[in-house]
Amino acid sequence: MDPKKPIDGIKPAPAAPPNDLSGLYGSLPLPPTSDNSVKAEPSAPKPASAAQQPPVAAPPLTAPAKPSAPITPIPNQPLTATPIETPRPVAKKRLSWIRDLIGLSIFVVVIFVGAMLINSFIFRSFNVVGPSMQPTLEGGVGDEPSDRVIVNLIPITLSHISGKDWIPARGEIIVFKNPKWAVGQDDEYIVKRVVGLPGERITVNDCKLKVYNSDHPGGFDPYLDFQNFAQNDKEINTCIDGSGTDTTVPKDAIFVVGDHRVGEYSMDSRDGNGRASLGTIPLSDVVGPVSLRIWPLNMLKVF
């Protein structure tokens, strides 16, 4: 067999690629015919090399032109509002006053409940009436205006939450509910100063008040621990506290005295010589300590 003769059905290997590839696509064979025969076609003549042909400039890329739309003339007419832009009044709904009434009622109820919560758990205001706490507090006697004070309820509220009674400190000014008050009477609430604490013994003899407890078995004068607001009464009366009192304070009560202690100016826990007395005050009747005087404005004071 001649090694140079092509075998049927097998295409001879192409020669080495020429340096100039411009005629490569022209020399490719056509697809085989239906009789599966292989037919060699003469190669096309090689064109001139690229170096011998003049360069051909590529046409510029341009976007296809769009047909222009016809221009519609604008009519010379004034602008008018469209139906969407035209405001329309809201139609008045029937029974709208009922909604307003319900909203107002809810507002009033919220204000009322808020005020009740504040007066019950945070603070409360009282007007001082009578001379029993002079000169610390004025009760509208003579030309003096009646003081208005704020009572702090937070200590009482916190004590009740913990299931205990609040015990004030000695010398503290408090407001409490009158244990002898009855419906229809005045003086439902009273303001006094705390002198005796639960379990202590209080005596008033020879015009002098003394407190006895485990720390002072021989008794002591409580007014030495805080200012004696009744000291000016000595100018007109040498017996300030009176006499005849001997009381042991129950474990759930306190002993109170007014700052104006001479004679009958203050009805308090003292009970000697047949005087009117409130007796000891149960802790459950204590409203709270006086924290602030807000009226008169020129007498504003924090206690």
C-alpha positions in Angstrom: 0.0 0.0 0.0 1.2 3.4 -0.9 1.6 5.3 2.4 1.0 8.6 0.5 -2.3 7.5 -0.9 -5.3 8.6 1.2 -7.5 5.9 2.8 -11.2 6.0 1.9 -13.2 7.8 4.6 -10.2 9.3 6.3 -9.2 12.9 5.6 -5.5 13.5 5.3 -3.9 15.7 8.0 -3.7 19.3 7.1 -0.4 20.9 6.4 1.2 23.3 8.8 -0.8 26.5 9.1 0.4 29.3 6.9 1.6 32.6 8.4 -1.2 34.4 6.6 -4.6 33.1 7.9 -6.7 35.3 5.6 -7.3 32.4 3.2 -7.9 29.7 5.8 -11.7 29.8 5.6 -11.6 29.6 1.8 -9.6 26.3 1.9 -12.0 24.4 4.2 -13.7 21.4 2.5 -17.4 21.3 1.8 -19.6 18.9 3.8 -19.7 15.3 2.4 -22.4 14.4 -0.1 -25.1 11.8 0.5 -23.1 9.0 -1.2 -20.6 9.2 1.7 -17.8 9.8 -0.9 -14.9 12.1 -0.2 -14.2 14.6 -2.9 -11.3 16.8 -2.8 -11.9 20.3 -4.0 -9.2 22.5 -5.4 -8.0 25.2 -3.0 -9.0 28.7 -3.8 -6.2 31.0 -4.9 -4.5 32.8 -2.0 -5.4 36.4 -1.8 -2.9 39.1 -1.4 -1.4 39.3 2.1 -2.8 41.8 4.6 0.3 43.9 4.4 -0.2 44.4 0.7 -3.9 45.4 0.9 -4.9 49.0 2.0 -6.7 49.2 5.4 -10.4 49.5 5.2 -12.0 51.8 7.9 -14.9 50.3 9.8 -18.2 52.2 9.5 -19.1 54.2 12.6 -21.7 52.7 14.9 -24.8 54.7 15.0 -28.2 54.1 16.7 -31.1 53.5 14.4 -33.0 56.6 13.9 -36.4 56.8 15.6 -39.4 58.2 13.8 -40.3 61.5 15.4 -43.7 61.8 17.0 -46.0 64.5 15.8 -46.1 67.6 18.1 -49.6 68.3 19.4 -50.3 72.0 19.8 -51.1 73.2 23.4 -54.5 74.9 23.5 -54.4 78.4 25.0 -56.9 77.8 27.9 -56.7 78.4 31.6 -55.8 75.5 34.0 -58.7 73.8 35.7 -58.6 71.4 38.7 -59.2 67.8 38.0 -61.8 65.8 40.0 -58.9 64.2 42.1 -57.4 67.6 43.0 -60.8 69.3 43.8 -61.2 69.2 47.7 -64.6 68.0 48.8 -66.0 68.6 52.3 -66.2 65.4 54.5 -69.7 64.3 54.8 -71.0 64.8 58.3 -71.6 61.4 59.8 -74.7 60.8 61.8 -74.5 60.5 65.6 -70.9 62.0 65.7 -71.9 63.8 68.9 -72.2 60.4 70.6 -68.5 59.7 69.8 -67.5 63.0 71.2 -69.5 62.5 74.4 -67.9 59.1 74.9 -64.4 60.5 74.4 -65.0 63.3 76.8 -66.4 60.8 79.4 -63.3 58.6 79.1 -61.1 61.6 79.6 -63.0 62.7 82.7 -62.8 59.2 84.2 -59.1 59.0 83.5 -58.5 62.3 85.2 -60.6 61.4 88.2 -59.0 58.0 88.7 -55.5 59.5 88.4 -56.3 62.1 91.0 -57.7 59.5 93.3 -54.6 57.4 92.9 -52.3 60.4 93.6 -54.3 61.4 96.7 -54.3 57.8 98.0 -50.7 56.7 97.4 -48.4 59.7 96.6 -49.3 62.9 98.3 -52.3 64.8 99.8 -52.8 68.5 100.8 -54.5 69.8 103.9 -55.4 73.2 105.4 -54.3 73.8 109.0 -57.2 75.0 111.2 -56.7 76.2 114.8 -53.9 77.4 117.1 -52.6 74.0 118.4 -49.4 74.0 116.2 -48.4 77.6 116.6 -45.9 79.0 115.9 -44.8 76.1 113.6 -48.0 76.2 111.6 -50.6 78.9 111.5 -54.3 77.9 111.6 -55.9 81.1 110.4 -56.3 82.6 113.9 -56.6 86.3 114.0 -54.9 88.0 111.1 -52.7 85.1 110.3 -53.5 83.2 107.0 -54.2 79.5 107.2 -51.3 77.3 106.2 -51.6 74.7 103.5 -49.4 71.7 103.8 -48.5 68.7 101.6 -48.4 65.2 103.3 -46.1 62.6 101.8 -48.0 59.3 101.5 -45.2 57.3 99.9 -43.8 55.9 103.2 -47.2 54.7 104.2 -47.8 53.2 100.8 -44.5 51.3 100.9 -45.1 50.0 104.4 -48.6 48.8 103.5 -47.1 46.9 100.5 -44.7 45.1 102.9 -47.6 44.4 105.3 -46.3 46.6 108.1 -47.4 49.8 109.8 -45.3 52.9 109.3 -43.8 54.3 112.5 -42.9 58.0 112.4 -39.7 59.3 114.0 -39.8 61.2 117.3 -40.3 65.0 116.7 -41.9 64.4 113.2 -45.1 66.4 112.4 -47.8 64.1 111.1 -51.4 64.2 110.0 -53.7 61.5 111.3 -57.4 60.7 111.4 -59.1 61.9 114.6 -59.9 58.7 116.6 -62.8 60.5 118.2 -64.3 61.8 115.0 -67.9 61.0 114.1 -69.9 61.7 110.9 -71.1 65.2 110.7 -68.4 66.6 113.0 -65.4 68.8 112.1 -61.7 68.0 112.6 -61.7 64.7 110.8 -58.0 65.1 110.3 -55.6 66.5 112.9 -51.9 67.7 112.7 -49.6 67.1 115.7 -46.0 66.4 116.6 -44.8 62.9 117.6 -43.4 62.7 121.1 -43.8 59.1 122.3 -43.2 55.9 120.3 -44.7 52.4 120.7 -44.0 50.7 124.0 -42.7 53.9 125.7 -44.1 55.4 128.9 -45.0 59.1 128.9 -45.5 61.1 132.1 -46.4 64.8 132.7 -45.7 65.9 136.3 -44.8 69.3 137.8 -45.4 70.9 134.4 -42.7 68.7 132.7 -43.1 65.9 130.2 -40.8 62.9 130.3 -40.3 59.8 128.2 -39.2 56.4 129.6 -37.8 53.6 127.5 -35.2 50.9 127.7 -32.4 53.4 126.7 -33.6 55.9 129.3 -35.1 54.0 132.3 -34.9 57.2 134.4 -36.8 59.3 131.8 -35.7 62.2 129.5 -37.0 65.4 128.1 -37.8 64.8 124.4 -37.9 68.5 123.6 -34.1 68.7 124.1 -33.7 66.6 120.9 -35.6 69.1 118.7 -36.6 72.7 119.0 -39.1 73.5 121.7 -41.6 75.5 119.8 -43.6 76.2 122.9 -40.7 78.0 124.7 -42.2 81.5 124.1 -45.2 80.5 126.2 -43.0 80.7 129.3 -43.4 84.4 129.2 -47.1 84.1 130.1 -47.3 80.7 131.7 -44.6 78.8 133.6 -46.4 75.5 133.4 -46.3 74.6 129.7 -47.1 70.8 129.7 -49.5 70.7 132.5 -49.6 67.7 134.9 -51.3 64.4 135.7 -50.5 62.3 132.7 -49.0 58.8 133.0 -49.5 56.7 129.9 -47.8 53.6 128.4 -48.1 53.7 124.6 -49.4 50.5 123.0 -47.1 48.7 120.6 -49.4 49.8 117.6 -49.8 53.4 118.6 -48.0 56.7 119.2 -48.2 59.7 121.6 -48.7 63.1 120.1 -48.6 66.7 121.4 -49.3 70.1 119.8 -46.5 72.7 119.7 -48.8 75.2 121.5 -48.9 73.2 124.7 -50.1 75.7 127.2 -53.5 75.3 128.8 -56.2 74.1 126.4 -54.7 75.4 123.1 -53.9 71.8 122.0 -56.1 68.8 122.5 -53.6 65.9 122.1 -52.6 62.6 123.9 -52.2 64.3 127.3 -55.0 63.5 129.7 -54.2 65.0 133.1 -56.5 67.1 135.3 -59.6 66.1 133.4 -58.6 67.8 130.2 -60.0 66.7 126.8 -57.7 64.2 125.3 -57.3 62.3 122.0 -55.5 59.5 123.8 -52.8 57.6 121.9 -53.1 57.5 118.1 -53.3 54.1 116.4 -50.7 53.7 113.6 -53.4 52.6 111.3 -54.9 56.2 111.5 -51.7 57.9 110.5 -52.0 59.6 107.1 -48.4 60.6 106.7 -45.7 63.1 107.6 -45.9 66.8 106.7 -43.3 67.4 104.1 -43.9 70.8 102.6 -45.8 74.1 103.4 -47.0 75.5 100.1 -49.1 78.4 101.3 -48.6 81.3 102.0 -46.0 81.5 99.3 -43.7 83.7 101.3 -43.7 81.1 104.0 -42.7 78.1 101.8 -40.9 75.5 103.9 -39.7 71.9 103.7 -40.1 69.9 106.9 
